[in-house]
Amino acid sequence: MHTLTPRRWLSLISLLGLISIAVVFLSMLFGSDALRPYEVLKMILALVRGRHISDTGSIVLLQIRLPRILLAAVVGGALAVAGGMFQAVLRNPLADPYILGISSGAALGAVISSFTHINMSIYGIASTTTVMAFTGAILTLYIVYRLSSIGGKTPPQTMLLAGVMVNAIIFAAILFLASMGSSNQLYKVFFWLLGYLSSPDYTSLIVISLFSLAGLMILFVQSGSLNILTLGDETAQTLGLNVESIKRRVFVAGALLIAAAVAICGPIGFVGIMIPHTARLLIGNDYRLMLPVSFIGGGIFLMMADTFARTVMSPVEIPVGIVTSLAGGPFFLYLLRK
């Protein structure tokens, strides 16, 4: 096992960053209207230099395709980091925001916001759906945590089972609310629940990125504690760690990450299982490195999945959640057998 040094950390993150930039560039080429590499480079250079280009190609690239690609990068990273965190805390390789019901809780909050006229903003930026999704995620976490708490402790297996059952109940509540609306609302909610990436405006992208960054920073500060938690609650307490306090902090961070992902894209499954496990196989279990690697890797994976989803049957788009499920289902079964 390699010792984590600043040089190794920086070299791996830099390599993944370059790969991520390459994937962003390649993703910009594909879509219902294919663009040539030199056209994309020309538009990017014009944007950097502050020139205004009003042709159709630049509108497609800068207002539709690029925001969606960046959204995939942020959402994929958020889901991957949240999954890695839950696996560390619960010491269960099958733990995932989708399976634990946290994604469904965030989805319920987002659906409620679409049926109400509540207006919220952060520094003047509209963020009602994201705040409601965070509220739903944190309340679901609290319910699952309380249901699985026994004698002041939270057994990982009990929390996983509680999450599965709460997930089923919340999903039924979402469908009930959707059925109360019009047929058009029901269709939109059903399509959104499949996990769908749209092209957001840059303001919404900033809000989602801020939520993700806040959750990632909290988890990165607690990465050393996550390393200790993987040894078990009793061992962590013996080493002087306040286990329940650490769990509460990382759960809040996880809720921030999940809210950022679900608020705009719906619940996308299996990213939080596949990417952290792949990262562990490649670089080991040190969460000081595994968390940022998972964030970048999750972004790369979801960008590639979304590019496939919007091009394989163009002009018809497949919800990206279907693509991740098709890729993640066999992976999940493999882990289950292991």
C-alpha positions as CSV (number, residue, x, y, z in Angstrom):
1,M,0.0,0.0,0.0
2,H,1.4,3.4,-1.0
3,T,1.9,6.1,1.6
4,L,0.0,9.2,0.9
5,T,2.3,12.1,0.3
6,P,1.5,15.6,-0.9
7,R,3.3,14.8,-4.2
8,R,1.2,11.7,-4.8
9,W,-2.0,13.5,-3.9
10,L,-1.3,16.3,-6.2
11,S,-0.1,14.1,-9.1
12,L,-3.2,11.9,-9.0
13,I,-5.6,14.8,-8.7
14,S,-3.9,16.7,-11.6
15,L,-4.0,13.6,-13.8
16,L,-7.7,13.1,-13.1
17,G,-8.3,16.8,-13.7
18,L,-6.7,16.7,-17.1
19,I,-8.8,13.6,-18.0
20,S,-11.9,15.4,-16.8
21,I,-11.1,18.4,-19.0
22,A,-10.6,16.1,-22.0
23,V,-14.0,14.5,-21.3
24,V,-15.7,17.9,-21.1
25,F,-14.2,18.8,-24.5
26,L,-15.2,15.5,-26.1
27,S,-18.7,15.8,-24.7
28,M,-19.1,19.2,-26.3
29,L,-18.6,17.6,-29.7
30,F,-21.6,15.2,-29.5
31,G,-25.3,15.9,-29.6
32,S,-28.2,16.2,-32.0
33,D,-26.0,18.8,-33.8
34,A,-22.4,17.5,-33.9
35,L,-19.7,20.1,-33.7
36,R,-16.2,19.8,-35.1
37,P,-13.2,20.1,-32.7
38,Y,-11.9,23.3,-34.3
39,E,-15.4,24.9,-34.1
40,V,-15.5,24.2,-30.3
41,L,-12.0,25.5,-29.8
42,K,-12.9,28.7,-31.8
43,M,-15.9,29.3,-29.6
44,I,-14.0,28.7,-26.4
45,L,-11.2,31.1,-27.4
46,A,-13.8,33.7,-28.3
47,L,-15.5,33.3,-24.9
48,V,-12.2,33.6,-23.1
49,R,-11.3,36.8,-25.0
50,G,-14.7,38.2,-24.2
51,R,-16.0,38.3,-27.8
52,H,-19.7,37.9,-28.4
53,I,-20.7,35.2,-30.9
54,S,-24.4,35.0,-31.9
55,D,-24.4,32.1,-34.4
56,T,-26.5,29.0,-33.8
57,G,-23.5,26.8,-33.0
58,S,-22.3,29.0,-30.1
59,I,-25.8,29.2,-28.6
60,V,-26.1,25.4,-28.7
61,L,-22.7,25.0,-27.2
62,L,-22.6,27.7,-24.5
63,Q,-26.3,27.9,-23.5
64,I,-27.4,24.3,-23.9
65,R,-24.6,21.8,-24.1
66,L,-21.9,23.2,-21.8
67,P,-24.2,23.9,-18.8
68,R,-25.5,20.4,-19.0
69,I,-22.0,18.9,-19.2
70,L,-20.9,20.9,-16.2
71,L,-24.0,19.9,-14.3
72,A,-23.2,16.3,-15.0
73,A,-19.7,16.8,-13.6
74,V,-21.0,18.4,-10.4
75,V,-23.8,15.9,-9.8
76,G,-21.7,12.9,-10.6
77,G,-19.1,14.0,-8.2
78,A,-21.6,14.8,-5.4
79,L,-23.3,11.4,-5.7
80,A,-19.9,9.5,-5.7
81,V,-18.6,11.3,-2.7
82,A,-21.8,10.9,-0.8
83,G,-21.8,7.1,-1.6
84,G,-18.2,6.8,-0.4
85,M,-19.0,8.6,2.8
86,F,-22.0,6.3,3.6
87,Q,-19.9,3.2,2.9
88,A,-17.3,4.4,5.3
89,V,-19.7,5.3,8.1
90,L,-21.9,2.2,7.8
91,R,-19.0,-0.1,6.8
92,N,-21.2,-1.6,4.2
93,P,-20.1,-1.8,0.5
94,L,-23.8,-1.7,-0.6
95,A,-24.5,1.6,1.2
96,D,-25.6,4.4,-1.2
97,P,-27.8,7.5,-1.0
98,Y,-30.3,5.9,-3.4
99,I,-30.6,2.7,-1.4
100,L,-30.7,4.5,2.0
101,G,-33.6,6.6,1.0
102,I,-31.8,9.9,1.2
103,S,-32.2,10.6,-2.5
104,S,-35.9,9.9,-2.2
105,G,-36.2,12.3,0.7
106,A,-34.5,15.0,-1.3
107,A,-36.7,14.2,-4.3
108,L,-39.8,14.5,-2.1
109,G,-38.6,18.0,-1.0
110,A,-38.1,19.0,-4.6
111,V,-41.5,17.7,-5.6
112,I,-43.2,19.6,-2.8
113,S,-41.4,22.8,-3.9
114,S,-42.9,22.3,-7.4
115,F,-46.4,22.1,-6.0
116,T,-46.1,25.1,-3.7
117,H,-45.3,28.8,-4.3
118,I,-42.6,29.1,-1.7
119,N,-39.8,31.5,-2.8
120,M,-36.3,31.2,-1.2
121,S,-33.0,32.8,-2.3
122,I,-29.4,32.8,-1.2
123,Y,-27.8,36.2,-1.7
124,G,-30.4,37.0,-4.3
125,I,-30.0,33.7,-6.2
126,A,-33.2,31.6,-6.4
127,S,-32.7,28.3,-4.7
128,T,-36.1,27.1,-3.5
129,T,-35.9,23.6,-5.0
130,T,-32.4,23.0,-3.7
131,V,-33.2,24.2,-0.2
132,M,-36.4,22.1,-0.1
133,A,-34.4,19.1,-1.4
134,F,-31.8,19.6,1.4
135,T,-34.6,19.8,3.9
136,G,-36.1,16.6,2.6
137,A,-32.7,14.8,2.7
138,I,-31.8,16.0,6.2
139,L,-35.3,15.0,7.6
140,T,-35.1,11.6,6.0
141,L,-31.6,11.1,7.4
142,Y,-32.9,12.1,10.8
143,I,-35.8,9.6,10.6
144,V,-33.6,6.8,9.4
145,Y,-31.0,7.6,12.1
146,R,-33.6,7.7,14.9
147,L,-35.3,4.5,13.7
148,S,-32.0,2.6,13.6
149,S,-30.6,4.1,16.9
150,I,-30.4,1.5,19.6
151,G,-29.1,2.6,23.1
152,G,-27.5,5.7,21.7
153,K,-25.6,3.7,19.0
154,T,-26.5,3.2,15.3
155,P,-25.7,-0.3,14.0
156,P,-24.9,-0.1,10.3
157,Q,-27.1,-3.1,9.3
158,T,-30.1,-1.6,11.1
159,M,-29.7,1.8,9.4
160,L,-29.4,0.1,6.0
161,L,-32.7,-1.8,6.6
162,A,-34.4,1.3,7.9
163,G,-33.3,3.3,4.9
164,V,-34.7,0.7,2.5
165,M,-38.1,0.8,4.1
166,V,-38.2,4.6,4.4
167,N,-37.2,4.8,0.8
168,A,-40.2,2.7,-0.2
169,I,-42.6,4.9,1.9
170,I,-41.2,8.2,0.5
171,F,-41.4,6.9,-3.1
172,A,-45.0,6.1,-2.6
173,A,-45.6,9.5,-1.2
174,I,-44.0,11.1,-4.2
175,L,-46.2,9.2,-6.6
176,F,-49.3,10.1,-4.5
177,L,-48.5,13.8,-4.7
178,A,-47.8,13.5,-8.4
179,S,-51.1,11.8,-9.0
180,M,-52.9,14.7,-7.3
181,G,-51.7,17.1,-10.0
182,S,-52.5,17.2,-13.7
183,S,-51.5,14.5,-16.1
184,N,-48.8,16.9,-17.4
185,Q,-47.3,17.2,-13.9
186,L,-47.5,13.5,-13.4
187,Y,-45.6,12.9,-16.6
188,K,-42.9,15.5,-15.6
189,V,-42.5,14.0,-12.1
190,F,-42.3,10.4,-13.5
191,F,-39.7,11.4,-16.1
192,W,-37.7,13.4,-13.5
193,L,-37.7,10.4,-11.1
194,L,-35.9,8.3,-13.8
195,G,-32.9,10.7,-13.4
196,Y,-32.8,13.3,-16.1
197,L,-30.2,15.9,-16.8
198,S,-31.4,19.1,-18.4
199,S,-29.6,22.2,-19.5
200,P,-29.7,24.6,-16.4
201,D,-29.1,28.3,-16.5
202,Y,-25.7,29.3,-15.0
203,T,-27.4,30.7,-11.9
204,S,-28.8,27.4,-11.0
205,L,-25.5,25.7,-11.7
206,I,-23.8,28.1,-9.3
207,V,-26.3,27.2,-6.5
208,I,-25.8,23.5,-7.1
209,S,-22.0,23.9,-7.1
210,L,-22.1,25.9,-3.9
211,F,-24.1,23.1,-2.1
212,S,-21.7,20.5,-3.4
213,L,-18.6,22.4,-2.5
214,A,-19.9,22.9,1.1
215,G,-20.6,19.2,1.5
216,L,-17.2,18.2,0.0
217,M,-15.3,20.6,2.2
218,I,-17.0,19.3,5.4
219,L,-16.2,15.7,4.4
220,F,-12.6,16.5,3.4
221,V,-12.0,18.1,6.8
222,Q,-13.4,14.9,8.4
223,S,-11.5,12.5,6.0
224,G,-9.1,11.4,8.8
225,S,-12.0,10.6,11.0
226,L,-13.7,8.6,8.2
227,N,-10.5,6.5,8.0
228,I,-10.8,5.7,11.6
229,L,-14.6,5.0,11.4
230,T,-13.9,2.2,8.8
231,L,-12.2,0.3,11.7
232,G,-15.5,0.1,13.6
233,D,-17.4,2.3,16.1
234,E,-15.8,0.7,19.2
235,T,-12.3,0.9,17.8
236,A,-12.9,4.6,16.8
237,Q,-14.1,5.4,20.4
238,T,-11.1,3.6,21.9
239,L,-8.9,5.9,19.7
240,G,-10.7,9.0,21.2
241,L,-13.1,9.7,18.4
242,N,-16.6,11.1,19.2
243,V,-18.3,8.7,16.8
244,E,-21.9,10.0,17.0
245,S,-20.8,13.6,16.6
246,I,-18.7,12.8,13.6
247,K,-21.6,10.8,12.1
248,R,-23.9,13.8,12.5
249,R,-21.5,16.1,10.7
250,V,-20.8,13.9,7.8
251,F,-24.5,13.1,7.4
252,V,-25.2,16.8,7.1
253,A,-22.5,17.0,4.5
254,G,-24.0,14.1,2.7
255,A,-27.4,15.8,2.7
256,L,-25.9,18.9,1.1
257,L,-24.3,16.8,-1.7
258,I,-27.5,14.8,-2.3
259,A,-29.7,17.9,-2.3
260,A,-27.4,19.5,-4.9
261,A,-27.7,16.4,-7.1
262,V,-31.4,15.5,-6.7
263,A,-32.8,19.1,-6.8
264,I,-32.3,19.5,-10.5
265,C,-31.7,16.0,-11.9
266,G,-33.9,13.7,-9.8
267,P,-32.6,10.6,-8.1
268,I,-29.8,9.0,-10.1
269,G,-28.8,5.6,-8.9
270,F,-25.6,3.5,-8.6
271,V,-23.1,6.3,-9.1
272,G,-22.5,6.3,-5.4
273,I,-21.7,2.6,-5.4
274,M,-19.6,2.1,-8.6
275,I,-17.3,5.1,-8.4
276,P,-16.1,4.8,-4.7
277,H,-15.4,1.1,-5.1
278,T,-13.5,1.7,-8.4
279,A,-11.5,4.4,-6.6
280,R,-10.6,2.1,-3.7
281,L,-9.4,-0.6,-6.2
282,L,-7.2,2.0,-7.8
283,I,-5.8,4.1,-5.0
284,G,-6.7,2.4,-1.7
285,N,-8.9,3.3,1.3
286,D,-7.4,6.5,2.4
287,Y,-10.3,9.0,2.4
288,R,-8.0,12.0,2.2
289,L,-7.3,10.9,-1.4
290,M,-10.4,8.7,-2.1
291,L,-12.9,11.6,-1.6
292,P,-11.4,14.0,-4.2
293,V,-10.7,11.1,-6.6
294,S,-14.3,9.9,-6.3
295,F,-15.6,13.5,-6.9
296,I,-13.6,13.8,-10.1
297,G,-14.3,10.2,-11.2
298,G,-18.0,10.5,-10.5
299,G,-18.1,13.6,-12.7
300,I,-16.2,11.9,-15.5
301,F,-18.6,8.9,-15.3
302,L,-21.8,10.9,-15.4
303,M,-20.5,13.1,-18.2
304,M,-19.8,10.1,-20.3
305,A,-23.2,8.4,-19.4
306,D,-25.1,11.6,-20.2
307,T,-23.2,12.0,-23.6
308,F,-24.2,8.4,-24.4
309,A,-27.8,9.1,-23.2
310,R,-28.3,12.1,-25.5
311,T,-26.6,10.8,-28.6
312,V,-27.3,7.0,-28.9
313,M,-30.9,7.5,-30.0
314,S,-30.6,11.2,-31.1
315,P,-32.8,13.2,-31.4
316,V,-34.6,11.2,-28.7
317,E,-32.9,11.5,-25.3
318,I,-32.7,8.6,-22.7
319,P,-32.8,9.7,-19.1
320,V,-29.3,9.3,-17.7
321,G,-30.6,7.4,-14.7
322,I,-31.5,4.5,-17.0
323,V,-27.9,4.4,-18.3
324,T,-26.4,4.5,-14.8
325,S,-28.8,1.7,-13.7
326,L,-27.9,-0.5,-16.7
327,A,-24.3,0.0,-15.8
328,G,-24.7,-0.2,-12.0
329,G,-27.2,-3.0,-11.7
330,P,-24.7,-5.7,-12.7
331,F,-22.0,-4.0,-10.6
332,F,-24.4,-4.1,-7.6
333,L,-25.1,-7.8,-8.1
334,Y,-21.3,-8.4,-8.2
335,L,-20.9,-6.7,-4.9
336,L,-23.8,-8.6,-3.4
337,R,-22.2,-11.9,-4.4
338,K,-18.9,-10.7,-3.0
